[in-house]
């Protein structure tokens, strides 16, 4: 069976370096790394008294791992604004948390080498459980300062409206 239905000439899987994240209807600036979308389902083992000495297995609760987004530190405050909805130091007694809108749905999009959208995943009811505003600073290092948020979520699914695009050939206009 062909791995690509529209582009049967393609053999290479998609690369992991062209992607974007969107929430509140806008793309988030500068995201340079996204952790894996991972879920796991507990295994429930059981056996009946008359069964042989082996167990049966059935699925239990499913858990969706937190997703980490990283980007270089800039003046864009989008990560911090969202993180402050979960806990705002200056919020005052009873107003430290925004129960109204601290959760967001987001969209993670993957693009092929030509910049065409090839896959998208919808992430549901995410909220910031960890915010790193500044990394460890080191005068002897030569690295970019990275900001990070960790997003707890209640599940994700593939956006089936995104289908395999016809890839352009060299010299053709897209």
Secondary structure as UniProt FT lines:
FT   TURN            8..9
FT   STRAND          19..23
FT   TURN            24..25
FT   STRAND          26..27
FT   TURN            29..30
FT   STRAND          31..34
FT   STRAND          39..46
FT   TURN            49..50
FT   STRAND          56..64
FT   STRAND          67..72
FT   HELIX           78..86
FT   TURN            89..90
FT   TURN            93..94
FT   TURN            99..101
FT   STRAND          104..111
FT   TURN            113..114
FT   STRAND          117..132
FT   TURN            139..140
FT   STRAND          146..152
FT   STRAND          156..158
FT   TURN            160..161
FT   TURN            170..171
//
